[in-house]
């Protein structure tokens, strides 16, 4: 349930209700809005304490949360959340663009790519240092050396680093170098990993699993939120269906649906969602028209020589052209994309 405080409730009243919630054996989460503050009271016995909480000082009403995902639900917070990590901002009027290679391969590759995507208007740099691959014989990433190269690229461009963490024991290491911890599709329901990034002070980009429902995605986000990390971004990267003309099926209805169900910002991955570079710009445009808060796109200086996912990676020229068109679409729906060099 949520304890809705009256407009203008004092900090003392809010703190008193937090203590009251915890005295009842429930977990409390305080969410400050522009007009009101609410306290989420979470626990198996929450329904029996409604009357007790309603009588508290400064309380307006106590409302049960119907959704199984409590902290992620728009019932708890009607206002849209904004996640900020370095130069990256996702969830506000400006659409956040994250771009870069699937894998960090060497210094020249990642630095060139970082400068190219920054100049085109990206505010985040993606790049895999740890790569979970279907085959054990595929390129597994440069690991710590890849993290160092990402940090070097951030120092030279100002871009926020977004990279995947694949094991609980690596969260601390990756957090030393990254601004955003990505949870890949394969790990969406790795609950110990979700709790680990939930204890981190780094923002989290959570990708939907290829066979996961939206409710399962939101419950996965709940693990991160419940552990204390409010900075969660949801990423739709396509689901597995009977169709085989694309790598996955990219359902853009996810964007408005999630905006209705949750306050968390939504990102679309048109690269994994289609698996074909020539489809990426059109799906990026469509995602912006649907109201997406951010895009994550694979870009490589020479996709033909990429060690992973070259077939779905854009060249620098293709990315620049995509950004030009995406800006026009963003303006048409009253949004904007970072102008060239604006992050400096």
C-alpha positions in Angstrom: 0.0 0.0 0.0 1.0 3.6 -0.2 0.7 6.3 2.4 -0.2 9.5 0.7 0.9 12.5 2.7 -1.0 15.8 2.7 0.3 18.6 0.6 2.7 20.5 2.7 3.3 17.7 5.2 6.4 18.4 7.3 9.6 16.4 7.3 8.9 15.4 10.9 5.5 14.0 9.9 7.0 12.1 7.0 9.7 10.7 9.2 7.2 9.7 11.9 5.2 7.7 9.3 8.3 6.1 8.0 9.1 4.9 11.5 5.5 3.8 12.0 5.5 1.7 8.8 8.7 0.0 9.9 7.4 -0.6 13.4 4.6 -2.6 11.8 7.2 -4.8 10.2 6.8 -3.3 6.7 9.5 -2.0 4.4 9.2 1.8 3.7 10.2 3.6 0.6 9.8 7.4 0.5 9.0 9.0 -2.9 9.1 12.7 -3.2 6.9 14.3 -5.8 6.6 17.9 -6.9 3.3 18.3 -5.0 3.1 15.4 -2.5 5.2 12.8 -0.8 4.1 9.2 -0.7 5.5 6.4 1.4 5.3 2.9 0.0 4.6 0.3 2.7 5.6 -3.1 1.4 5.2 -6.4 3.1 3.0 -9.5 3.2 0.9 -8.2 6.1 0.3 -4.7 4.7 -3.5 -4.9 4.2 -4.2 -5.3 8.0 -2.6 -2.0 8.9 -4.5 0.4 6.7 -6.6 2.0 9.4 -3.7 2.3 11.7 -1.7 4.2 9.1 -4.5 6.5 8.0 -4.7 8.0 11.5 -1.1 9.2 11.4 -0.2 12.9 11.4 0.0 14.5 8.0 -1.6 11.5 6.2 -4.1 12.2 3.5 -5.0 8.6 2.6 -3.7 5.1 2.4 -4.2 3.3 -0.9 -3.6 -0.3 -1.7 -1.2 -1.0 -4.6 -3.0 -3.4 -7.0 0.0 -4.2 -9.3 2.3 -7.0 -8.2 5.2 -4.7 -8.9 5.0 -2.1 -6.1 7.8 0.4 -6.5 7.8 0.4 -10.3 4.0 1.0 -10.5 2.5 4.3 -11.6 0.1 3.9 -8.7 3.0 4.7 -6.4 4.3 7.6 -8.5 2.2 9.3 -11.2 5.0 11.6 -12.3 7.5 10.2 -14.8 10.9 9.4 -13.4 14.1 10.9 -14.9 17.4 9.0 -14.7 20.6 11.0 -14.9 24.0 9.4 -15.2 26.8 11.7 -16.2 26.0 13.3 -19.6 23.0 10.9 -20.1 19.5 12.0 -19.2 16.6 9.6 -19.9 12.9 10.3 -19.1 12.7 14.1 -19.6 11.7 16.1 -22.7 15.1 15.3 -24.3 15.5 11.8 -25.7 18.7 10.1 -24.5 20.7 8.4 -27.2 23.2 5.7 -26.3 25.4 4.4 -29.2 28.5 2.4 -29.7 29.9 -1.0 -30.7 28.6 -4.3 -29.4 32.0 -5.2 -28.1 35.0 -3.1 -27.2 37.8 -4.5 -29.5 40.7 -2.1 -29.2 41.6 1.5 -28.3 41.4 2.9 -31.8 37.9 1.3 -32.4 36.3 2.6 -29.2 37.8 6.1 -29.3 36.9 6.7 -32.9 33.4 5.4 -32.3 32.9 7.5 -29.2 33.9 10.7 -31.0 31.7 9.9 -34.0 28.6 9.2 -32.0 29.2 12.2 -29.7 29.5 14.5 -32.7 26.3 13.1 -34.1 24.4 13.9 -30.8 24.7 10.8 -28.6 25.0 11.4 -24.9 25.9 7.8 -23.9 28.5 5.4 -25.1 27.6 1.7 -25.2 30.2 -1.0 -25.5 30.6 -4.5 -24.1 33.6 -5.4 -22.0 32.1 -8.6 -20.7 30.2 -10.4 -23.4 27.8 -13.3 -22.6 27.7 -15.3 -25.8 25.6 -18.3 -26.9 28.7 -20.1 -28.0 31.7 -20.5 -25.6 33.9 -20.2 -28.7 32.7 -16.7 -29.6 34.6 -13.5 -28.6 33.9 -13.0 -24.8 35.1 -9.4 -24.5 38.3 -7.7 -23.2 36.9 -7.7 -19.7 38.8 -5.3 -17.4 40.9 -3.9 -20.2 37.7 -3.2 -22.1 36.4 -1.3 -19.1 39.6 0.8 -19.0 39.2 1.7 -22.7 35.6 2.7 -22.1 36.7 5.0 -19.3 39.4 6.4 -21.5 36.8 7.1 -24.2 34.6 8.9 -21.6 37.6 11.1 -20.6 38.1 12.1 -24.2 34.5 12.7 -25.2 32.4 13.3 -22.0 30.0 10.5 -22.9 28.4 8.5 -20.1 29.6 4.8 -20.2 26.9 2.1 -20.5 28.2 -1.4 -20.3 26.9 -4.8 -19.3 27.6 -6.6 -16.0 27.1 -10.4 -16.1 28.0 -11.6 -12.7 27.4 -10.5 -9.1 31.1 -10.6 -8.3 31.8 -8.1 -11.1 29.4 -5.4 -10.1 31.9 -3.5 -8.0 34.6 -3.7 -10.7 32.2 -2.6 -13.5 30.8 0.2 -11.3 34.3 1.6 -11.0 34.4 2.4 -14.7 30.8 2.6 -15.9 28.1 5.3 -15.3 25.3 2.8 -16.2 25.2 -0.9 -15.4 23.4 -2.8 -18.1 21.6 -6.0 -17.3 21.3 -8.0 -20.5 18.4 -10.0 -21.8 19.9 -13.3 -20.6 20.2 -12.0 -17.1 16.9 -10.2 -16.7 15.7 -12.9 -14.2 19.1 -13.4 -12.5 17.7 -12.2 -9.2 20.9 -12.2 -7.2 22.5 -10.0 -9.9 19.5 -7.6 -9.8 19.8 -7.3 -6.1 23.5 -6.6 -6.4 23.1 -3.7 -8.9 20.2 -2.5 -6.7 22.8 -2.0 -3.9 25.0 0.0 -6.3 24.9 3.8 -6.7 25.1 3.4 -10.5 22.0 3.7 -12.8 20.7 0.5 -14.2 19.5 -0.3 -17.8 17.4 -3.4 -17.6 16.8 -5.3 -20.9 13.7 -7.4 -21.4 14.3 -11.1 -21.8 13.5 -12.6 -25.3 10.7 -14.7 -23.8 9.7 -12.5 -20.8 6.3 -10.8 -20.3 6.0 -7.1 -19.5 5.0 -8.1 -16.0 8.1 -10.2 -15.6 10.2 -7.3 -16.8 8.6 -4.9 -14.2 9.0 -7.5 -11.4 12.7 -7.8 -12.4 12.9 -4.0 -12.1 11.2 -4.3 -8.7 14.2 -6.3 -7.4 16.5 -3.3 -8.2 14.2 -0.8 -6.8 13.5 -2.8 -3.6 17.2 -3.0 -3.0 17.4 0.8 -2.8 18.4 1.9 -6.3 15.7 4.2 -7.9 17.6 4.9 -11.1 16.2 2.1 -13.4 15.6 2.3 -17.1 13.6 -0.3 -18.9 14.8 -1.5 -22.3 12.6 -3.2 -25.0 15.0 -5.2 -27.3 12.5 -7.5 -28.9 11.0 -10.8 -28.1 11.2 -14.2 -29.8 8.2 -15.1 -31.9 7.5 -17.5 -34.9 8.7 -14.8 -37.3 12.2 -15.1 -38.7 12.5 -12.1 -41.0 14.1 -10.2 -38.2 16.3 -11.4 -35.4 13.6 -10.7 -32.8 10.1 -9.1 -33.0 10.3 -5.5 -31.8 6.9 -4.5 -30.2 6.7 -0.8 -30.1 3.4 -0.9 -28.3 5.6 -1.6 -25.3 6.4 2.1 -25.1 2.9 3.5 -24.4 1.9 0.5 -22.4 4.9 0.9 -20.0 4.3 4.6 -19.8 0.7 3.7 -18.6 1.9 1.1 -16.1 5.1 2.5 -14.7 6.9 5.7 -14.0 10.2 4.3 -15.1 11.7 5.6 -18.4 11.6 3.4 -21.5 14.4 2.8 -24.0 14.2 0.9 -27.3 17.0 -1.1 -28.8 16.3 -1.3 -32.6 19.6 -3.0 -33.3 18.8 -6.2 -31.4 15.2 -5.8 -32.1 15.7 -6.2 -35.8 19.1 -7.7 -36.3 19.5 -5.8 -39.6 21.3 -2.5 -39.9 19.1 -1.3 -42.7 16.0 -1.6 -40.5 17.5 0.2 -37.5 16.9 3.9 -38.6 13.2 3.3 -39.5 12.6 1.5 -36.2 14.4 4.3 -34.3 12.1 6.9 -35.9 9.0 4.8 -35.1 10.1 4.4 -31.5 10.5 8.2 -31.1 7.0 8.7 -32.7 5.7 6.2 -30.1 7.0 8.3 -27.3 10.2 6.5 -26.3 12.6 8.1 -23.7 15.8 6.8 -25.2 17.5 4.7 -27.8 20.4 2.3 -27.6 22.0 1.7 -31.0 25.0 -0.3 -32.2 27.6 1.6 -34.2 30.9 0.4 -35.5 33.7 2.0 -37.6 33.7 -1.0 -39.9 30.8 -3.4 -39.3 32.1 -6.0 -41.7 35.1 -6.5 -39.4 33.2 -6.4 -36.1 33.9 -9.2 -33.7 30.2 -9.3 -32.7 26.9 -8.2 -34.2 28.4 -6.4 -37.2 25.3 -7.3 -39.3 23.1 -5.0 -37.1 25.6 -2.2 -36.5 25.5 1.2 -38.3 28.4 2.9 -39.8 29.3 6.4 -38.7 27.6 7.9 -41.8 24.5 5.8 -41.3 24.3 6.9 -37.7 24.6 10.6 -38.6 21.9 10.3 -41.1 19.6 8.4 -38.7 20.1 11.2 -36.1 19.2 13.9 -38.5 15.9 12.2 -39.3 15.2 11.3 -35.7 15.6 15.0 -34.7 12.8 15.9 -37.1 10.6 13.2 -35.7 11.3 14.3 -32.2 10.4 17.9 -32.9 7.1 16.7 -34.4 6.1 15.0 -31.1 7.3 17.9 -29.0 10.6 16.2 -27.9 14.2 16.9 -28.7 17.6 15.2 -29.2 20.9 16.7 -28.0 22.4 19.0 -30.5 25.9 18.4 -31.8 28.6 18.9 -29.2 26.0 19.9 -26.6 27.4 17.6 -23.9 30.7 19.4 -23.7 
